[in-house]
Amino acid sequence: MGLDKKLASSRVNRYETEVSGIDLDGLGKLADTLGVPMAYLVAEDKVTAAILLAVSELSSEDRLKLARQLGIASL
């Protein structure tokens, strides 16, 4: 995220303990740094997070096939 290790550690700790929040830009940078989609970081629970991560690793063609299988016809 472009922060030195000590500052980054302190900042992430504040996010985790909900002492301070993160804006969308910061969330995007964190997601990029971790190699996960932003939605993964804000998922409601571990199962949802795991699903989001798995779907993000599919090709765009396979994501579209999955959406159709789930009945999301508007895509």
Backbone as XML, in Angstrom:
<?xml version="1.0"?>
<chain id="A" units="angstrom">
  <residue number="1" name="MET">
    <atom name="N" x="0.823" y="-1.198" z="0.000"/>
    <atom name="CA" x="0.000" y="0.000" z="0.000"/>
    <atom name="C" x="0.863" y="1.257" z="0.000"/>
  </residue>
  <residue number="2" name="GLY">
    <atom name="N" x="2.151" y="1.081" z="-0.067"/>
    <atom name="CA" x="3.029" y="2.232" z="-0.073"/>
    <atom name="C" x="3.351" y="2.765" z="1.309"/>
  </residue>
  <residue number="3" name="LEU">
    <atom name="N" x="3.144" y="1.973" z="2.346"/>
    <atom name="CA" x="3.427" y="2.392" z="3.714"/>
    <atom name="C" x="4.591" y="1.576" z="4.251"/>
  </residue>
  <residue number="4" name="ASP">
    <atom name="N" x="5.367" y="2.188" z="5.163"/>
    <atom name="CA" x="6.424" y="1.383" z="5.772"/>
    <atom name="C" x="5.783" y="0.348" z="6.688"/>
  </residue>
  <residue number="5" name="LYS">
    <atom name="N" x="6.537" y="-0.686" z="7.018"/>
    <atom name="CA" x="5.985" y="-1.840" z="7.734"/>
    <atom name="C" x="5.359" y="-1.463" z="9.078"/>
  </residue>
  <residue number="6" name="LYS">
    <atom name="N" x="6.007" y="-0.595" z="9.843"/>
    <atom name="CA" x="5.490" y="-0.224" z="11.163"/>
    <atom name="C" x="4.162" y="0.538" z="11.037"/>
  </residue>
  <residue number="7" name="LEU">
    <atom name="N" x="4.103" y="1.500" z="10.123"/>
    <atom name="CA" x="2.881" y="2.276" z="9.928"/>
    <atom name="C" x="1.760" y="1.389" z="9.406"/>
  </residue>
  <residue number="8" name="ALA">
    <atom name="N" x="2.077" y="0.520" z="8.454"/>
    <atom name="CA" x="1.061" y="-0.368" z="7.888"/>
    <atom name="C" x="0.499" y="-1.293" z="8.955"/>
  </residue>
  <residue number="9" name="SER">
    <atom name="N" x="1.353" y="-1.840" z="9.777"/>
    <atom name="CA" x="0.911" y="-2.733" z="10.843"/>
    <atom name="C" x="-0.021" y="-2.012" z="11.807"/>
  </residue>
  <residue number="10" name="SER">
    <atom name="N" x="0.353" y="-0.807" z="12.194"/>
    <atom name="CA" x="-0.466" y="-0.012" z="13.105"/>
    <atom name="C" x="-1.819" y="0.315" z="12.486"/>
  </residue>
  <residue number="11" name="ARG">
    <atom name="N" x="-1.805" y="0.692" z="11.213"/>
    <atom name="CA" x="-3.046" y="1.068" z="10.539"/>
    <atom name="C" x="-3.986" y="-0.121" z="10.400"/>
  </residue>
  <residue number="12" name="VAL">
    <atom name="N" x="-3.459" y="-1.262" z="9.979"/>
    <atom name="CA" x="-4.289" y="-2.460" z="9.820"/>
    <atom name="C" x="-4.865" y="-2.868" z="11.166"/>
  </residue>
  <residue number="13" name="ASN">
    <atom name="N" x="-4.063" y="-2.754" z="12.228"/>
    <atom name="CA" x="-4.565" y="-3.070" z="13.562"/>
    <atom name="C" x="-5.743" y="-2.178" z="13.932"/>
  </residue>
  <residue number="14" name="ARG">
    <atom name="N" x="-5.674" y="-0.901" z="13.596"/>
    <atom name="CA" x="-6.788" y="0.016" z="13.890"/>
    <atom name="C" x="-8.027" y="-0.354" z="13.086"/>
  </residue>
  <residue number="15" name="TYR">
    <atom name="N" x="-7.846" y="-0.813" z="11.837"/>
    <atom name="CA" x="-8.990" y="-1.249" z="11.036"/>
    <atom name="C" x="-9.616" y="-2.494" z="11.658"/>
  </residue>
  <residue number="16" name="GLU">
    <atom name="N" x="-8.773" y="-3.451" z="12.039"/>
    <atom name="CA" x="-9.266" y="-4.716" z="12.588"/>
    <atom name="C" x="-10.006" y="-4.519" z="13.915"/>
  </residue>
  <residue number="17" name="THR">
    <atom name="N" x="-9.538" y="-3.611" z="14.732"/>
    <atom name="CA" x="-10.178" y="-3.375" z="16.027"/>
    <atom name="C" x="-11.274" y="-2.324" z="15.936"/>
  </residue>
  <residue number="18" name="GLU">
    <atom name="N" x="-11.531" y="-1.853" z="14.718"/>
    <atom name="CA" x="-12.570" y="-0.870" z="14.429"/>
    <atom name="C" x="-12.378" y="0.447" z="15.174"/>
  </residue>
  <residue number="19" name="VAL">
    <atom name="N" x="-11.114" y="0.758" z="15.505"/>
    <atom name="CA" x="-10.801" y="2.058" z="16.105"/>
    <atom name="C" x="-10.956" y="3.146" z="15.051"/>
  </residue>
  <residue number="20" name="SER">
    <atom name="N" x="-10.589" y="2.804" z="13.817"/>
    <atom name="CA" x="-10.793" y="3.738" z="12.709"/>
    <atom name="C" x="-11.242" y="2.947" z="11.489"/>
  </residue>
  <residue number="21" name="GLY">
    <atom name="N" x="-11.871" y="3.654" z="10.559"/>
    <atom name="CA" x="-12.367" y="3.023" z="9.347"/>
    <atom name="C" x="-11.410" y="3.228" z="8.192"/>
  </residue>
  <residue number="22" name="ILE">
    <atom name="N" x="-11.741" y="2.626" z="7.080"/>
    <atom name="CA" x="-10.933" y="2.754" z="5.874"/>
    <atom name="C" x="-11.832" y="3.277" z="4.766"/>
  </residue>
  <residue number="23" name="ASP">
    <atom name="N" x="-11.318" y="4.192" z="3.971"/>
    <atom name="CA" x="-12.113" y="4.707" z="2.855"/>
    <atom name="C" x="-11.991" y="3.746" z="1.672"/>
  </residue>
  <residue number="24" name="LEU">
    <atom name="N" x="-12.801" y="3.961" z="0.649"/>
    <atom name="CA" x="-12.808" y="3.046" z="-0.499"/>
    <atom name="C" x="-11.476" y="2.995" z="-1.217"/>
  </residue>
  <residue number="25" name="ASP">
    <atom name="N" x="-10.792" y="4.133" z="-1.300"/>
    <atom name="CA" x="-9.484" y="4.156" z="-1.951"/>
    <atom name="C" x="-8.502" y="3.278" z="-1.172"/>
  </residue>
  <residue number="26" name="GLY">
    <atom name="N" x="-8.503" y="3.433" z="0.137"/>
    <atom name="CA" x="-7.632" y="2.615" z="0.974"/>
    <atom name="C" x="-8.003" y="1.147" z="0.911"/>
  </residue>
  <residue number="27" name="LEU">
    <atom name="N" x="-9.300" y="0.857" z="0.872"/>
    <atom name="CA" x="-9.766" y="-0.517" z="0.770"/>
    <atom name="C" x="-9.313" y="-1.139" z="-0.545"/>
  </residue>
  <residue number="28" name="GLY">
    <atom name="N" x="-9.402" y="-0.361" z="-1.617"/>
    <atom name="CA" x="-8.944" y="-0.837" z="-2.926"/>
    <atom name="C" x="-7.451" y="-1.128" z="-2.934"/>
  </residue>
  <residue number="29" name="LYS">
    <atom name="N" x="-6.666" y="-0.247" z="-2.327"/>
    <atom name="CA" x="-5.219" y="-0.459" z="-2.249"/>
    <atom name="C" x="-4.887" y="-1.689" z="-1.419"/>
  </residue>
  <residue number="30" name="LEU">
    <atom name="N" x="-5.601" y="-1.866" z="-0.303"/>
    <atom name="CA" x="-5.380" y="-3.034" z="0.537"/>
    <atom name="C" x="-5.727" y="-4.314" z="-0.225"/>
  </residue>
  <residue number="31" name="ALA">
    <atom name="N" x="-6.850" y="-4.303" z="-0.923"/>
    <atom name="CA" x="-7.261" y="-5.471" z="-1.708"/>
    <atom name="C" x="-6.221" y="-5.796" z="-2.775"/>
  </residue>
  <residue number="32" name="ASP">
    <atom name="N" x="-5.736" y="-4.769" z="-3.476"/>
    <atom name="CA" x="-4.701" y="-4.986" z="-4.491"/>
    <atom name="C" x="-3.439" y="-5.569" z="-3.876"/>
  </residue>
  <residue number="33" name="THR">
    <atom name="N" x="-3.044" y="-5.029" z="-2.736"/>
    <atom name="CA" x="-1.844" y="-5.504" z="-2.053"/>
    <atom name="C" x="-1.976" y="-6.966" z="-1.650"/>
  </residue>
  <residue number="34" name="LEU">
    <atom name="N" x="-3.159" y="-7.337" z="-1.174"/>
    <atom name="CA" x="-3.401" y="-8.711" z="-0.731"/>
    <atom name="C" x="-3.762" y="-9.651" z="-1.877"/>
  </residue>
  <residue number="35" name="GLY">
    <atom name="N" x="-4.067" y="-9.082" z="-3.053"/>
    <atom name="CA" x="-4.440" y="-9.907" z="-4.204"/>
    <atom name="C" x="-5.816" y="-10.521" z="-4.087"/>
  </residue>
  <residue number="36" name="VAL">
    <atom name="N" x="-6.734" y="-9.772" z="-3.481"/>
    <atom name="CA" x="-8.112" y="-10.251" z="-3.315"/>
    <atom name="C" x="-9.058" y="-9.163" z="-3.810"/>
  </residue>
  <residue number="37" name="PRO">
    <atom name="N" x="-10.308" y="-9.537" z="-4.154"/>
    <atom name="CA" x="-11.280" y="-8.511" z="-4.529"/>
    <atom name="C" x="-11.717" y="-7.711" z="-3.299"/>
  </residue>
  <residue number="38" name="MET">
    <atom name="N" x="-12.092" y="-6.457" z="-3.504"/>
    <atom name="CA" x="-12.544" y="-5.622" z="-2.389"/>
    <atom name="C" x="-13.700" y="-6.271" z="-1.637"/>
  </residue>
  <residue number="39" name="ALA">
    <atom name="N" x="-14.592" y="-6.903" z="-2.357"/>
    <atom name="CA" x="-15.758" y="-7.524" z="-1.722"/>
    <atom name="C" x="-15.340" y="-8.581" z="-0.698"/>
  </residue>
  <residue number="40" name="TYR">
    <atom name="N" x="-14.219" y="-9.237" z="-0.937"/>
    <atom name="CA" x="-13.706" y="-10.238" z="0.001"/>
    <atom name="C" x="-13.439" y="-9.609" z="1.368"/>
  </residue>
  <residue number="41" name="LEU">
    <atom name="N" x="-12.905" y="-8.406" z="1.362"/>
    <atom name="CA" x="-12.530" y="-7.734" z="2.608"/>
    <atom name="C" x="-13.734" y="-7.273" z="3.423"/>
  </residue>
  <residue number="42" name="VAL">
    <atom name="N" x="-14.865" y="-7.104" z="2.780"/>
    <atom name="CA" x="-16.048" y="-6.617" z="3.498"/>
    <atom name="C" x="-17.168" y="-7.654" z="3.539"/>
  </residue>
  <residue number="43" name="ALA">
    <atom name="N" x="-16.829" y="-8.890" z="3.215"/>
    <atom name="CA" x="-17.834" y="-9.955" z="3.222"/>
    <atom name="C" x="-18.454" y="-10.111" z="4.603"/>
  </residue>
  <residue number="44" name="GLU">
    <atom name="N" x="-19.686" y="-10.499" z="4.608"/>
    <atom name="CA" x="-20.471" y="-10.628" z="5.842"/>
    <atom name="C" x="-19.950" y="-11.729" z="6.765"/>
  </residue>
  <residue number="45" name="ASP">
    <atom name="N" x="-19.409" y="-12.807" z="6.161"/>
    <atom name="CA" x="-18.910" y="-13.929" z="6.954"/>
    <atom name="C" x="-17.829" y="-14.672" z="6.169"/>
  </residue>
  <residue number="46" name="LYS">
    <atom name="N" x="-17.221" y="-15.664" z="6.805"/>
    <atom name="CA" x="-16.108" y="-16.394" z="6.182"/>
    <atom name="C" x="-16.541" y="-17.186" z="4.961"/>
  </residue>
  <residue number="47" name="VAL">
    <atom name="N" x="-17.737" y="-17.747" z="4.999"/>
    <atom name="CA" x="-18.220" y="-18.534" z="3.864"/>
    <atom name="C" x="-18.411" y="-17.629" z="2.647"/>
  </residue>
  <residue number="48" name="THR">
    <atom name="N" x="-19.044" y="-16.488" z="2.848"/>
    <atom name="CA" x="-19.246" y="-15.541" z="1.755"/>
    <atom name="C" x="-17.899" y="-15.068" z="1.213"/>
  </residue>
  <residue number="49" name="ALA">
    <atom name="N" x="-16.963" y="-14.792" z="2.093"/>
    <atom name="CA" x="-15.629" y="-14.358" z="1.669"/>
    <atom name="C" x="-14.968" y="-15.430" z="0.812"/>
  </residue>
  <residue number="50" name="ALA">
    <atom name="N" x="-15.061" y="-16.677" z="1.231"/>
    <atom name="CA" x="-14.460" y="-17.773" z="0.474"/>
    <atom name="C" x="-15.099" y="-17.913" z="-0.908"/>
  </residue>
  <residue number="51" name="ILE">
    <atom name="N" x="-16.418" y="-17.760" z="-0.960"/>
    <atom name="CA" x="-17.120" y="-17.830" z="-2.249"/>
    <atom name="C" x="-16.668" y="-16.695" z="-3.159"/>
  </residue>
  <residue number="52" name="LEU">
    <atom name="N" x="-16.607" y="-15.478" z="-2.630"/>
    <atom name="CA" x="-16.178" y="-14.331" z="-3.422"/>
    <atom name="C" x="-14.767" y="-14.519" z="-3.956"/>
  </residue>
  <residue number="53" name="LEU">
    <atom name="N" x="-13.883" y="-15.047" z="-3.130"/>
    <atom name="CA" x="-12.511" y="-15.274" z="-3.562"/>
    <atom name="C" x="-12.464" y="-16.324" z="-4.667"/>
  </residue>
  <residue number="54" name="ALA">
    <atom name="N" x="-13.206" y="-17.409" z="-4.489"/>
    <atom name="CA" x="-13.234" y="-18.470" z="-5.505"/>
    <atom name="C" x="-13.782" y="-17.957" z="-6.826"/>
  </residue>
  <residue number="55" name="VAL">
    <atom name="N" x="-14.851" y="-17.182" z="-6.780"/>
    <atom name="CA" x="-15.449" y="-16.647" z="-8.002"/>
    <atom name="C" x="-14.488" y="-15.670" z="-8.690"/>
  </residue>
  <residue number="56" name="SER">
    <atom name="N" x="-13.771" y="-14.884" z="-7.905"/>
    <atom name="CA" x="-12.840" y="-13.906" z="-8.494"/>
    <atom name="C" x="-11.695" y="-14.579" z="-9.237"/>
  </residue>
  <residue number="57" name="GLU">
    <atom name="N" x="-11.419" y="-15.832" z="-8.886"/>
    <atom name="CA" x="-10.324" y="-16.556" z="-9.532"/>
    <atom name="C" x="-10.761" y="-17.260" z="-10.819"/>
  </residue>
  <residue number="58" name="LEU">
    <atom name="N" x="-12.056" y="-17.246" z="-11.107"/>
    <atom name="CA" x="-12.562" y="-17.824" z="-12.354"/>
    <atom name="C" x="-12.306" y="-16.871" z="-13.515"/>
  </residue>
  <residue number="59" name="SER">
    <atom name="N" x="-12.239" y="-17.419" z="-14.701"/>
    <atom name="CA" x="-12.144" y="-16.572" z="-15.892"/>
    <atom name="C" x="-13.467" y="-15.824" z="-16.055"/>
  </residue>
  <residue number="60" name="SER">
    <atom name="N" x="-13.460" y="-14.748" z="-16.811"/>
    <atom name="CA" x="-14.703" y="-13.989" z="-17.004"/>
    <atom name="C" x="-15.756" y="-14.859" z="-17.688"/>
  </residue>
  <residue number="61" name="GLU">
    <atom name="N" x="-15.331" y="-15.738" z="-18.580"/>
    <atom name="CA" x="-16.270" y="-16.646" z="-19.248"/>
    <atom name="C" x="-16.897" y="-17.604" z="-18.234"/>
  </residue>
  <residue number="62" name="ASP">
    <atom name="N" x="-16.079" y="-18.145" z="-17.350"/>
    <atom name="CA" x="-16.610" y="-19.068" z="-16.343"/>
    <atom name="C" x="-17.494" y="-18.352" z="-15.326"/>
  </residue>
  <residue number="63" name="ARG">
    <atom name="N" x="-17.177" y="-17.095" z="-14.999"/>
    <atom name="CA" x="-18.049" y="-16.327" z="-14.097"/>
    <atom name="C" x="-19.412" y="-16.112" z="-14.741"/>
  </residue>
  <residue number="64" name="LEU">
    <atom name="N" x="-19.420" y="-15.827" z="-16.037"/>
    <atom name="CA" x="-20.683" y="-15.635" z="-16.751"/>
    <atom name="C" x="-21.494" y="-16.933" z="-16.769"/>
  </residue>
  <residue number="65" name="LYS">
    <atom name="N" x="-20.827" y="-18.053" z="-17.002"/>
    <atom name="CA" x="-21.519" y="-19.356" z="-16.978"/>
    <atom name="C" x="-22.120" y="-19.606" z="-15.599"/>
  </residue>
  <residue number="66" name="LEU">
    <atom name="N" x="-21.368" y="-19.325" z="-14.560"/>
    <atom name="CA" x="-21.856" y="-19.518" z="-13.200"/>
    <atom name="C" x="-23.060" y="-18.620" z="-12.923"/>
  </residue>
  <residue number="67" name="ALA">
    <atom name="N" x="-22.994" y="-17.381" z="-13.363"/>
    <atom name="CA" x="-24.115" y="-16.442" z="-13.165"/>
    <atom name="C" x="-25.366" y="-16.992" z="-13.850"/>
  </residue>
  <residue number="68" name="ARG">
    <atom name="N" x="-25.204" y="-17.517" z="-15.024"/>
    <atom name="CA" x="-26.360" y="-18.090" z="-15.733"/>
    <atom name="C" x="-26.908" y="-19.306" z="-14.999"/>
  </residue>
  <residue number="69" name="GLN">
    <atom name="N" x="-26.007" y="-20.147" z="-14.471"/>
    <atom name="CA" x="-26.445" y="-21.332" z="-13.719"/>
    <atom name="C" x="-27.207" y="-20.918" z="-12.448"/>
  </residue>
  <residue number="70" name="LEU">
    <atom name="N" x="-26.844" y="-19.768" z="-11.893"/>
    <atom name="CA" x="-27.510" y="-19.265" z="-10.691"/>
    <atom name="C" x="-28.786" y="-18.517" z="-11.019"/>
  </residue>
  <residue number="71" name="GLY">
    <atom name="N" x="-29.104" y="-18.412" z="-12.293"/>
    <atom name="CA" x="-30.346" y="-17.763" z="-12.707"/>
    <atom name="C" x="-30.247" y="-16.256" z="-12.809"/>
  </residue>
  <residue number="72" name="ILE">
    <atom name="N" x="-29.058" y="-15.746" z="-12.920"/>
    <atom name="CA" x="-28.873" y="-14.306" z="-13.081"/>
    <atom name="C" x="-28.857" y="-14.034" z="-14.578"/>
  </residue>
  <residue number="73" name="ALA">
    <atom name="N" x="-30.039" y="-13.892" z="-15.138"/>
    <atom name="CA" x="-30.212" y="-13.801" z="-16.585"/>
    <atom name="C" x="-29.977" y="-12.402" z="-17.139"/>
  </residue>
  <residue number="74" name="SER">
    <atom name="N" x="-29.858" y="-11.415" z="-16.283"/>
    <atom name="CA" x="-29.748" y="-10.040" z="-16.781"/>
    <atom name="C" x="-28.341" y="-9.707" z="-17.273"/>
  </residue>
  <residue number="75" name="LEU">
    <atom name="N" x="-27.434" y="-10.655" z="-17.220"/>
    <atom name="CA" x="-26.055" y="-10.383" z="-17.660"/>
    <atom name="C" x="-25.833" y="-10.724" z="-19.095"/>
  </residue>
</chain>
